[in-house]
Amino acid sequence: MAENKEYKLRTIQDIENVVTPENIECFKKDFCSWLDILVAARKGFMGLPVIIKSDGEFTWIDDGKNDATINIRVE
């Protein structure tokens, strides 16, 4: 079994350095899931505005699966 690789992505260049023909589909699905949750969180919670706490980093684990755990901090 291949070793899972964890990447801390902050820039487009970081993404370019990580994606390959072998992992692009998994990356796209994981990243799109994260974006969907981020956008939904920004709409607010029960009509109340929220502040998304972000360090500007997307941590992606290249494990060949699409069962990501997504954490977003809000206030």
C-alpha positions in Angstrom: 0.0 0.0 0.0 1.3 3.4 -0.9 2.1 5.9 1.8 -0.3 8.8 2.3 1.3 12.1 1.5 0.1 15.3 3.3 0.5 18.7 1.6 0.1 22.2 3.0 -1.1 24.3 0.1 -1.1 28.1 0.2 -0.5 29.2 -3.4 -1.4 28.1 -6.9 2.3 27.2 -7.3 1.9 24.8 -4.4 -1.0 23.1 -6.1 0.9 23.0 -9.4 3.8 21.2 -7.6 1.5 18.6 -6.1 -1.0 17.5 -8.7 -0.1 14.8 -11.2 -2.1 12.8 -13.8 -2.4 10.1 -11.1 -3.9 12.2 -8.3 -5.7 15.1 -10.1 -9.2 13.6 -9.9 -8.9 12.9 -6.2 -7.5 16.4 -5.6 -10.3 18.1 -7.6 -13.0 16.3 -5.7 -11.5 17.0 -2.3 -10.8 20.6 -3.1 -14.3 21.2 -4.5 -15.8 19.6 -1.4 -13.8 22.0 0.7 -14.9 25.0 -1.4 -18.6 24.0 -1.2 -18.4 23.9 2.6 -16.6 27.2 2.7 -19.1 29.0 0.6 -22.0 27.5 2.5 -20.4 28.6 5.8 -20.0 32.1 4.5 -23.8 32.3 3.9 -24.2 32.2 7.6 -25.7 29.9 10.2 -29.5 30.2 10.8 -29.4 33.6 9.3 -26.5 34.8 11.5 -23.3 36.0 9.9 -20.2 34.0 10.7 -16.5 34.8 10.4 -14.4 32.1 8.8 -11.1 31.7 10.7 -8.5 30.7 8.1 -4.7 30.6 8.1 -4.8 30.6 4.3 -3.8 27.0 4.0 -5.5 24.0 2.5 -4.1 20.7 3.9 -4.6 17.9 1.4 -3.8 14.2 2.1 -3.1 12.3 -1.0 -4.5 8.9 -0.1 -6.3 8.0 -3.3 -9.7 8.3 -1.6 -12.5 10.9 -1.5 -13.5 10.6 2.1 -11.9 13.9 3.3 -12.5 15.3 6.8 -13.0 19.0 6.3 -12.6 21.4 9.2 -13.6 25.1 9.0 -13.3 27.3 12.1 -16.1 29.9 12.5 -17.0 32.5 15.1 
